Amino acid sequence: MSRSPIYVVGHKNPDTDSIASAIGYAWLHRERDGEDAIAARAGTPNPQTMFALKHFGVETPVLLEDASPRFRSIRHNIKPLPPHSPLSEAWSLSAELGRAVPVVDEDLSPVGMVTGLSVFKYLSGHLNMADAPFRALIGVPCGEACDRDVPKFRSNDRVSDYLSSILNTEREDFWVVDSAARYTGTCTRADMLHPPRMQLILVDHNEASQAVSGLAEADVLEVLDHHRLATINTTIPIAFHIDTVGSCSTLVAERMRMARLTPPPGVAGMLLSGMLADTLIFTSPTTTPRDRMSGTWLSWMAFGVDDAEAGLQDYGMQLLRAGADLSGRSADEIVSADCKSFDVGPVHFSVAQVEVTNFQVIIERLPEVRQALSRWQEQHNKDFSVLMVTDVIQNNSLLVGVGSNRYLERLPFSRKDEGLWDMPDVVSRKKQLLPTLLGMLQG
């Protein structure tokens, strides 16, 4: 078993394939390799994903907002002493542990730490070799001989945020407290300078701009993806696999079959959901025979062999409709829920995608959607931002764009209105729209 957990996580603003492949690949690493693999998410699941999770009774992966080491990962939970304990007890405990001894009151509020220096200072101020018995001095309450000015750090704070201040102090020991400033442990300068790095497996992406925050402070062990090749720097050689299939869930399913492992119905159902969502029930131009083959295999386990084909088609339509329902979503949610950032040299842009069953639902809200897209573009310092609106029934898309006209005026699509373009037969951001935008910028 691995000494520390491995988090399997997809991209920010996760879609169904990102969540599903994390669930499936974490399961595979546990079953095949005996690792403590945990499915994680780098954001809030969208309504389509929540529909799939509920349908198959699968728990939502844990939220991983930042991979930077936190103080909770370096704290030492030393049993504290109350202020009335004799100094001799604290002194003995410090000698045994080789660490400062925490002193806290009844409600776990830090009082101070007994260190070699704090004891020396106390004795220097009270010890009189002529008439003060040493035994009496070390029998005083330890609360009188502790350092009461020890800095505190909250357990959920990022260690890296405080490194510069720590380098400018001669202190060696620090408090780790909870949100109510109650004692949870202690840490040292050495702990802060060399914190344990989180171990990650990235699925459904390989671009640092789309990855969980704090990636540079973690160890990436593996990448499994089906998008364009980008750059993620690693400190060690890793397994890196990108393949031209319609979904990352397909790659996970193939590895399960190679390992001769059969996933439980919930895991199979989620992988099938990721596949159906990314390929629009195998109608997207990204679809390959491998997707269809893995889809059939997964549907056997999700719905049973006899009901596999009918179950796949019926469930697939329910899944797409769940993702295409915009009635309860704000304009800000529409433009940010499935948004990816890209960099081409000095140009920074984003491409969001939303699915509908009729363009009219977005046309009616176009002014507020444009405003929300403009806010997102300005807040994230993009040169331009576009929203791809895909009709999953007619397999066509509209494109809403805001930002620098220097780039938008070069779009090779038919303009319907100001900041609105028609994209017939375009449904894939990955295989159709993004290559067009990249070619436009690099040409």
C-alpha positions as CSV (number, residue, x, y, z in Angstrom):
1,M,0.0,0.0,0.0
2,S,1.1,3.5,-0.7
3,R,2.3,5.5,2.3
4,S,0.3,8.5,1.4
5,P,-3.0,8.9,-0.6
6,I,-2.9,9.5,-4.4
7,Y,-5.5,12.0,-5.6
8,V,-6.9,11.3,-9.1
9,V,-8.3,14.6,-10.3
10,G,-9.6,16.1,-13.5
11,H,-9.5,19.7,-14.7
12,K,-11.0,22.8,-13.2
13,N,-14.7,23.5,-14.1
14,P,-15.1,19.7,-14.3
15,D,-17.5,18.1,-16.9
16,T,-19.0,14.6,-16.6
17,D,-16.0,12.9,-18.3
18,S,-13.6,14.6,-16.0
19,I,-15.5,13.5,-12.9
20,A,-16.2,10.0,-14.3
21,S,-12.6,9.3,-15.3
22,A,-11.4,10.3,-11.9
23,I,-13.8,7.9,-10.2
24,G,-13.0,5.1,-12.6
25,Y,-9.2,5.5,-12.6
26,A,-9.1,5.8,-8.8
27,W,-11.1,2.5,-8.5
28,L,-8.7,0.9,-11.0
29,H,-5.6,2.0,-9.0
30,R,-7.1,0.6,-5.8
31,E,-8.1,-2.7,-7.3
32,R,-5.2,-3.3,-9.6
33,D,-2.3,-1.8,-7.7
34,G,-3.5,-1.8,-4.1
35,E,-2.9,2.0,-3.9
36,D,-4.7,4.4,-1.6
37,A,-6.2,6.2,-4.6
38,I,-8.9,8.8,-4.0
39,A,-11.2,10.3,-6.7
40,A,-11.1,14.1,-6.5
41,R,-12.6,17.1,-8.3
42,A,-11.1,20.5,-8.9
43,G,-14.5,22.3,-8.9
44,T,-18.2,22.0,-8.6
45,P,-19.9,19.3,-10.7
46,N,-22.4,20.6,-13.3
47,P,-26.1,19.6,-13.3
48,Q,-25.4,16.8,-15.9
49,T,-22.8,15.3,-13.7
50,M,-24.9,15.5,-10.6
51,F,-27.7,13.8,-12.5
52,A,-25.3,10.9,-13.4
53,L,-24.0,10.6,-9.8
54,K,-27.5,10.5,-8.4
55,H,-28.7,8.0,-11.1
56,F,-26.0,5.5,-10.3
57,G,-25.8,6.2,-6.6
58,V,-22.2,7.2,-6.6
59,E,-20.7,9.6,-4.1
60,T,-19.4,12.9,-5.3
61,P,-15.5,12.9,-5.4
62,V,-13.8,15.0,-2.7
63,L,-13.1,18.6,-3.5
64,L,-9.5,19.4,-4.1
65,E,-9.2,23.2,-4.6
66,D,-5.5,23.5,-4.1
67,A,-2.7,21.0,-4.1
68,S,-0.3,23.2,-2.0
69,P,0.8,21.7,1.3
70,R,-1.3,22.9,4.2
71,F,-0.3,23.2,7.8
72,R,-2.5,20.2,8.7
73,S,-0.1,18.0,6.7
74,I,3.0,19.0,8.8
75,R,1.5,19.3,12.3
76,H,2.6,17.0,15.1
77,N,-0.2,16.2,17.5
78,I,1.8,16.3,20.8
79,K,-0.3,15.8,23.9
80,P,-0.4,19.2,25.5
81,L,0.0,20.0,29.2
82,P,-2.2,22.3,31.3
83,P,-0.6,25.5,32.7
84,H,-0.6,24.1,36.2
85,S,1.6,21.1,35.4
86,P,5.0,21.3,37.1
87,L,7.9,22.6,34.9
88,S,9.8,19.4,35.7
89,E,7.1,17.4,33.8
90,A,7.4,19.6,30.7
91,W,11.2,19.6,30.9
92,S,11.2,15.7,31.0
93,L,8.7,15.5,28.1
94,S,10.7,17.9,26.0
95,A,13.9,15.9,26.6
96,E,12.0,12.7,25.6
97,L,10.5,14.1,22.4
98,G,13.2,16.4,21.4
99,R,10.6,19.1,20.8
100,A,8.9,22.0,22.4
101,V,6.0,21.1,24.7
102,P,2.7,22.8,24.1
103,V,0.8,24.3,27.1
104,V,-2.9,24.9,26.6
105,D,-5.8,25.9,28.8
106,E,-9.0,23.9,29.3
107,D,-10.7,25.0,26.1
108,L,-7.5,24.1,24.1
109,S,-6.5,27.7,23.6
110,P,-2.7,28.0,23.3
111,V,-0.9,29.4,26.4
112,G,2.7,29.0,25.4
113,M,5.4,26.5,24.6
114,V,8.1,25.2,27.0
115,T,11.4,25.3,25.1
116,G,15.0,25.1,26.1
117,L,15.2,28.8,25.7
118,S,12.1,29.6,27.7
119,V,13.3,27.5,30.6
120,F,16.7,29.1,30.5
121,K,15.2,32.6,30.6
122,Y,12.9,31.6,33.5
123,L,15.7,30.1,35.5
124,S,18.0,33.0,34.7
125,G,15.5,35.4,36.2
126,H,14.8,33.3,39.3
127,L,17.7,31.1,40.2
128,N,19.8,32.3,43.1
129,M,22.5,29.8,43.8
130,A,22.9,31.1,47.3
131,D,19.4,30.5,48.7
132,A,16.9,29.2,46.0
133,P,16.6,25.4,45.8
134,F,16.7,24.2,42.2
135,R,14.0,21.6,43.0
136,A,11.5,24.3,44.0
137,L,12.2,26.2,40.8
138,I,11.5,23.3,38.5
139,G,8.3,22.5,40.5
140,V,6.6,25.8,39.5
141,P,3.7,25.7,37.1
142,C,5.0,25.3,33.5
143,G,2.7,28.1,32.4
144,E,5.1,30.5,34.2
145,A,8.1,29.3,32.2
146,C,6.7,29.0,28.7
147,D,7.1,31.2,25.6
148,R,3.8,33.0,25.2
149,D,4.7,34.7,21.9
150,V,4.7,31.7,19.6
151,P,3.1,32.5,16.2
152,K,0.0,30.6,15.2
153,F,-1.0,29.2,11.8
154,R,-4.4,27.8,10.9
155,S,-4.4,24.1,9.8
156,N,-6.0,24.9,6.4
157,D,-3.5,27.7,5.6
158,R,-1.0,27.2,2.8
159,V,2.5,26.6,4.1
160,S,4.0,28.5,1.1
161,D,2.2,31.7,2.0
162,Y,4.3,32.0,5.2
163,L,7.7,30.8,4.1
164,S,9.2,34.3,3.6
165,S,8.2,35.4,7.1
166,I,9.6,32.2,8.6
167,L,12.9,32.7,6.9
168,N,13.2,36.1,8.7
169,T,12.7,34.7,12.2
170,E,15.0,32.7,14.4
171,R,12.1,30.8,15.9
172,E,12.0,27.0,15.5
173,D,8.5,26.0,16.8
174,F,5.0,27.2,15.9
175,W,1.3,26.5,16.8
176,V,-1.1,24.9,14.4
177,V,-4.7,25.8,15.3
178,D,-8.2,25.3,13.9
179,S,-10.5,28.0,12.6
180,A,-11.5,28.9,16.2
181,A,-7.8,29.3,17.2
182,R,-7.8,26.0,19.3
183,Y,-4.8,23.8,19.5
184,T,-4.5,21.0,16.9
185,G,-0.7,20.5,16.9
186,T,2.7,22.1,16.5
187,C,5.2,22.4,13.7
188,T,8.8,23.4,13.2
189,R,10.7,25.5,10.8
190,A,12.2,22.3,9.3
191,D,8.6,21.0,8.7
192,M,7.7,24.2,6.9
193,L,10.8,24.2,4.7
194,H,10.3,20.5,3.6
195,P,6.5,19.8,3.7
196,P,5.2,16.5,2.2
197,R,4.1,17.0,-1.4
198,M,0.6,15.9,-2.5
199,Q,0.6,13.0,-5.0
200,L,-1.6,13.5,-8.0
201,I,-2.7,11.6,-11.1
202,L,-4.2,14.0,-13.7
203,V,-7.0,12.7,-15.9
204,D,-8.8,14.4,-18.8
205,H,-6.3,17.3,-19.1
206,N,-2.6,18.0,-19.4
207,E,-2.4,21.8,-19.3
208,A,-1.2,23.6,-16.2
209,S,-3.8,26.4,-16.8
210,Q,-6.6,23.9,-16.4
211,A,-5.1,21.9,-13.5
212,V,-5.9,22.2,-9.8
213,S,-4.2,25.3,-8.2
214,G,-0.9,24.7,-6.5
215,L,0.2,22.0,-9.0
216,A,3.8,23.2,-8.9
217,E,3.9,22.3,-5.2
218,A,2.7,18.7,-5.8
219,D,4.1,15.6,-7.4
220,V,2.3,14.5,-10.6
221,L,2.7,10.8,-10.9
222,E,0.8,10.1,-14.1
223,V,-1.3,11.8,-16.8
224,L,-4.1,10.1,-18.8
225,D,-5.8,12.3,-21.4
226,H,-7.4,12.6,-24.8
227,H,-6.7,16.3,-25.6
228,R,-4.0,18.2,-27.4
229,L,-0.5,17.9,-25.9
230,A,0.5,20.8,-23.7
231,T,3.2,21.3,-21.0
232,I,3.2,20.2,-17.4
233,N,6.6,20.2,-15.7
234,T,7.3,17.3,-13.3
235,T,10.2,16.6,-10.9
236,I,10.4,12.9,-11.8
237,P,9.8,10.8,-14.9
238,I,6.1,9.8,-15.1
239,A,3.6,7.7,-17.1
240,F,2.2,10.1,-19.7
241,H,-0.5,8.8,-22.0
242,I,-2.6,10.8,-24.5
243,D,-4.7,9.0,-27.1
244,T,-7.2,10.0,-29.8
245,V,-10.5,8.8,-28.5
246,G,-13.7,10.5,-27.7
247,S,-13.4,10.6,-24.0
248,C,-11.0,9.9,-21.2
249,S,-13.5,7.5,-19.7
250,T,-12.8,5.3,-22.7
251,L,-9.1,5.1,-21.8
252,V,-10.0,4.2,-18.3
253,A,-12.4,1.4,-19.4
254,E,-9.8,0.0,-21.7
255,R,-7.3,-0.3,-18.9
256,M,-9.9,-2.1,-16.8
257,R,-10.4,-4.6,-19.5
258,M,-6.6,-5.1,-20.0
259,A,-6.4,-5.8,-16.2
260,R,-9.3,-8.2,-16.5
261,L,-11.2,-6.3,-13.9
262,T,-15.0,-5.7,-13.9
263,P,-16.1,-2.4,-12.3
264,P,-19.2,-2.3,-10.1
265,P,-22.4,-1.0,-11.8
266,G,-22.0,2.5,-10.3
267,V,-18.4,3.0,-11.6
268,A,-19.3,1.5,-15.0
269,G,-22.4,3.8,-15.2
270,M,-20.3,6.9,-14.4
271,L,-17.7,5.9,-17.1
272,L,-20.5,5.4,-19.6
273,S,-21.9,8.8,-18.6
274,G,-18.5,10.4,-19.3
275,M,-18.3,8.7,-22.6
276,L,-21.9,9.6,-23.7
277,A,-21.5,13.2,-22.6
278,D,-18.3,13.8,-24.5
279,T,-19.4,12.0,-27.7
280,L,-23.0,13.2,-27.6
281,I,-24.1,9.5,-27.6
282,F,-21.5,8.6,-30.2
283,T,-22.6,11.3,-32.8
284,S,-19.7,13.7,-32.2
285,P,-16.8,13.7,-34.8
286,T,-14.5,12.8,-31.9
287,T,-16.1,9.4,-31.6
288,T,-14.0,6.3,-32.5
289,P,-14.8,2.6,-32.7
290,R,-13.0,2.2,-29.4
291,D,-15.5,4.5,-27.7
292,R,-18.4,2.5,-29.1
293,M,-16.7,-0.8,-28.0
294,S,-16.0,0.4,-24.5
295,G,-19.5,1.9,-24.3
296,T,-21.1,-1.5,-25.1
297,W,-19.0,-3.2,-22.5
298,L,-19.8,-0.6,-19.8
299,S,-23.5,-0.7,-20.6
300,W,-23.6,-4.4,-20.0
301,M,-22.5,-3.8,-16.4
302,A,-24.5,-0.7,-15.9
303,F,-27.9,-1.9,-17.3
304,G,-27.4,-5.7,-17.7
305,V,-26.7,-7.6,-21.0
306,D,-30.4,-7.9,-22.0
307,D,-31.1,-4.2,-21.5
308,A,-27.8,-2.8,-22.5
309,E,-28.6,-1.2,-25.9
310,A,-32.0,0.2,-25.0
311,G,-30.7,1.4,-21.6
312,L,-27.7,3.1,-23.2
313,Q,-29.9,5.1,-25.7
314,D,-32.6,6.0,-23.2
315,Y,-30.2,7.0,-20.5
316,G,-28.0,8.9,-23.0
317,M,-30.9,11.2,-23.9
318,Q,-31.7,11.7,-20.3
319,L,-28.1,12.6,-19.6
320,L,-27.9,15.1,-22.5
321,R,-31.2,16.8,-21.5
322,A,-30.0,17.1,-17.9
323,G,-26.9,19.0,-19.2
324,A,-29.0,21.1,-21.6
325,D,-31.5,22.4,-19.0
326,L,-30.5,26.1,-18.4
327,S,-33.7,27.1,-16.6
328,G,-32.1,27.2,-13.2
329,R,-28.7,28.5,-14.1
330,S,-27.5,32.1,-14.0
331,A,-25.7,33.7,-16.9
332,D,-22.5,33.6,-14.9
333,E,-22.9,29.9,-14.3
334,I,-23.6,29.3,-18.0
335,V,-20.3,31.0,-19.1
336,S,-18.1,29.5,-16.4
337,A,-19.4,26.0,-15.7
338,D,-17.4,24.3,-18.5
339,C,-14.7,26.8,-19.3
340,K,-11.1,26.1,-20.3
341,S,-8.2,28.5,-20.6
342,F,-5.6,28.3,-23.3
343,D,-2.3,30.2,-24.0
344,V,-0.8,30.6,-27.5
345,G,2.4,32.6,-27.0
346,P,1.3,36.0,-25.7
347,V,-2.4,35.4,-26.4
348,H,-4.6,34.2,-23.5
349,F,-8.1,33.1,-24.3
350,S,-10.9,30.9,-23.0
351,V,-13.4,28.6,-24.6
352,A,-16.6,27.7,-22.7
353,Q,-19.3,25.3,-23.9
354,V,-22.9,24.8,-22.9
355,E,-25.4,22.4,-24.4
356,V,-29.0,23.1,-25.2
357,T,-31.9,21.3,-26.9
358,N,-33.0,24.5,-28.7
359,F,-31.0,27.7,-29.5
360,Q,-34.0,29.8,-28.5
361,V,-33.2,29.4,-24.8
362,I,-29.9,31.1,-25.2
363,I,-31.0,33.7,-27.8
364,E,-33.6,35.0,-25.3
365,R,-30.9,35.5,-22.7
366,L,-28.1,36.7,-25.1
367,P,-27.7,40.2,-23.6
368,E,-27.1,38.9,-20.0
369,V,-24.9,36.0,-21.3
370,R,-22.7,38.5,-23.2
371,Q,-22.4,40.7,-20.1
372,A,-21.5,37.6,-18.0
373,L,-18.9,36.5,-20.6
374,S,-17.4,40.0,-20.6
375,R,-17.1,40.0,-16.8
376,W,-15.4,36.6,-16.9
377,Q,-13.0,37.7,-19.6
378,E,-12.0,40.9,-17.7
379,Q,-11.7,39.2,-14.4
380,H,-9.4,36.5,-15.8
381,N,-7.4,38.8,-18.0
382,K,-8.1,37.1,-21.3
383,D,-7.5,38.7,-24.7
384,F,-10.8,37.2,-25.8
385,S,-13.4,34.7,-24.5
386,V,-15.9,32.6,-26.4
387,L,-18.9,30.5,-25.4
388,M,-19.8,27.6,-27.7
389,V,-23.6,26.9,-27.5
390,T,-24.2,23.4,-28.9
391,D,-27.7,22.1,-29.8
392,V,-27.4,18.4,-28.9
393,I,-30.5,17.5,-30.9
394,Q,-29.6,19.2,-34.2
395,N,-25.8,18.9,-33.8
396,N,-25.1,22.5,-34.6
397,S,-23.5,25.3,-32.6
398,L,-23.5,29.1,-32.1
399,L,-20.5,31.0,-30.9
400,V,-20.7,34.0,-28.6
401,G,-17.5,36.0,-28.4
402,V,-16.2,39.0,-26.4
403,G,-12.8,40.7,-26.2
404,S,-10.3,42.1,-28.7
405,N,-11.7,42.6,-32.2
406,R,-8.1,42.0,-33.4
407,Y,-8.8,38.3,-32.9
408,L,-12.6,38.0,-33.1
409,E,-12.8,39.6,-36.6
410,R,-10.6,36.8,-37.9
411,L,-13.0,34.0,-36.9
412,P,-13.8,32.0,-40.1
413,F,-17.5,31.6,-39.3
414,S,-20.7,33.2,-40.6
415,R,-21.6,36.3,-38.4
416,K,-25.2,36.3,-37.4
417,D,-25.0,39.4,-35.2
418,E,-22.6,41.5,-33.2
419,G,-20.4,39.0,-31.3
420,L,-22.5,36.0,-32.5
421,W,-21.4,33.5,-35.1
422,D,-23.1,30.4,-36.7
423,M,-21.2,27.1,-36.7
424,P,-23.2,24.5,-38.6
425,D,-22.1,20.9,-37.9
426,V,-19.6,22.0,-35.3
427,V,-20.2,20.2,-32.0
428,S,-16.7,19.4,-30.6
429,R,-14.7,22.1,-28.8
430,K,-11.7,19.8,-28.7
431,K,-11.6,18.5,-32.3
432,Q,-13.4,21.3,-34.3
433,L,-13.4,24.7,-32.6
434,L,-10.1,24.7,-30.7
435,P,-8.0,23.6,-33.7
436,T,-9.7,26.4,-35.7
437,L,-8.8,29.0,-33.0
438,L,-5.3,27.7,-32.7
439,G,-4.7,27.8,-36.4
440,M,-6.2,31.4,-36.6
441,L,-3.7,32.6,-33.9
442,Q,-0.7,30.7,-35.2
443,G,-1.3,31.6,-38.9
